[in-house]
Amino acid sequence: MLQTKISDVVLFEVRGQAEIPEYPTADRQAQSLDIYPEFNLQDWSKGRSTGSTELFAIYVEIQTDSGYSGLFGPIEAEQAFIIFKFLRQFLVGRDPLATETLHDQMLRLHRHGRSGLFMTGVSPVDCALWDLKGKIYDLPIYRILGGPTRLVVPAYASMLGFSIEPEAAARIALDYQAKGFTAQKWFFRYGPADGQAGKGKNLDLVRALREALGDHYTLMADAFMGWDLSYAREMARALEPYNLTWLEEPFSPERMGNFRRLKTATHTPLATGEHVYTRWQVKELLVSGAVDFVQTDPDWAGGITEQVKICALCSAFDVPVVAHGHSLLAALHVAASHPPDTVPWVEYLIQHQANKQYFHKPFYQPEDGKVKLPELPGLGFMLDEAKISEKHPVSF
């Protein structure tokens, strides 16, 4: 058996010139800050770049004394800071194959380390360790986890950034239905600060989508923590005729009392979890009985190690896990190692994956609404050196 130790944890940034796809005029989602007029005026359609532009991305690489390495990214600068300041020196000299041990030790390392920003630093390290493990064993991660349970995983089209003008949205939705996507999620722009007119515009969007896509097409909607309880009650009741598969994150997940009260006021299923960390916080969602779908992101909630535990916990409550789609590959491997009723879909952010995967090869995207599983070992990607014009270390 290979004996190896972590020799370094390296953070680096790559840059390159990319062609940004052109999309129709964008509308942003609702935001919690929209209750303040100075923030409610923000508009994605202003200052949005298309065509040729410089992209950059930060990656974390776990290097070992045996020559193997594990890679994960892109990650955010805040995540890189946590890795550099708290995790890097702790990991050097340790056994990279002991992922359970390292994960538990990282959770215990910092007194504020069990949620929030610190956990978003632990998560990419864990994913990079799994990439390393897969490369050492020469297997895709889903194989090590006990999969595959299927050879392709359905993806729902996440429509963040598209126009929400009803007629335009309906046309776009039909285009993606024709591309083979059997489910779509759209994003509400309006919240309490926009009054009755905003409620009407939210409903106009869903009505147009439902009429275009048909009564039985899987349709979801995301409020991105932009509502309060009174507003959410009224909206959820008004949305019931449109048969949403879920209403996502009407408020932040720590407001569990709001979720419980909303659950009793509507038949519309509720989803949350994008901003939830570790199985213990997920347990509170499940015990409440107020959540119908859990959406933890392995990039943020504790990595692949934690996402596997979350899936097991949710399966005991018969609540599906549909990971938030900040990136794709970590969630895809976990999905492919669990039954379809535990993880029915992965999220595919239509307007964002081209940038997220720009420096990668191969590029993973749905075909006829489904994503093929990686065949390469580990996470299943490598950096495309032909697209990198600059590469330099990141430190703080």
Stockholm file with secondary structure:
# STOCKHOLM 1.0

chainA/1-396         MLQTKISDVVLFEVRGQAEIPEYPTADRQAQSLDIYPEFNLQDWSKGRSTGSTELFAIYVEIQTDSGYSGLFGPIEAEQAFIIFKFLRQFLVGRDPLATETLHDQMLRLHRHGRSGLFMTGVSPVDCALWDLKGKIYDLPIYRILGGPTRLVVPAYASMLGFSIEPEAAARIALDYQAKGFTAQKWFFRYGPADGQAGKGKNLDLVRALREALGDHYTLMADAFMGWDLSYAREMARALEPYNLTWLEEPFSPERMGNFRRLKTATHTPLATGEHVYTRWQVKELLVSGAVDFVQTDPDWAGGITEQVKICALCSAFDVPVVAHGHSLLAALHVAASHPPDTVPWVEYLIQHQANKQYFHKPFYQPEDGKVKLPELPGLGFMLDEAKISEKHPVSF
#=GR chainA/1-396 SS CCCCCEEEEEEEEEEEEEEECCCSCCCCCCCGGGGSHHHHTCCTTSSCCCEEEEEEEEEEEEEETTSCEEEEEEECHHHHHHIIIIIHHHHTTSCTTCHHHHHHHHHHHSTTTTSHHHHHHHHHHHHHHHHHHHHHHTSBHHHHTTCCSCSEEEEEEECTTSCCSHHHHHHHHHHHHHTTCSEEEEECCCCGGGHHHHHHHHHHHHHHHHHHHCTTSEEEEECTTCCCHHHHHHHHHHHGGGCCSEEECSSCTTCHHHHHHHHHHCSSCEEECTTCCHHHHHHHHHHHTCCSEECCCTTTTTHHHHHHHHHHHHHHTTCCBCCCCSSSHHHHHHHHTSCTTTSCCEEEETTTHHHHTTTEESCCCCBTTEEECCCSSBTSCEECGGGCSEEEECCC
#=GC SS_cons         CCCCCEEEEEEEEEEEEEEECCCSCCCCCCCGGGGSHHHHTCCTTSSCCCEEEEEEEEEEEEEETTSCEEEEEEECHHHHHHIIIIIHHHHTTSCTTCHHHHHHHHHHHSTTTTSHHHHHHHHHHHHHHHHHHHHHHTSBHHHHTTCCSCSEEEEEEECTTSCCSHHHHHHHHHHHHHTTCSEEEEECCCCGGGHHHHHHHHHHHHHHHHHHHCTTSEEEEECTTCCCHHHHHHHHHHHGGGCCSEEECSSCTTCHHHHHHHHHHCSSCEEECTTCCHHHHHHHHHHHTCCSEECCCTTTTTHHHHHHHHHHHHHHTTCCBCCCCSSSHHHHHHHHTSCTTTSCCEEEETTTHHHHTTTEESCCCCBTTEEECCCSSBTSCEECGGGCSEEEECCC
//
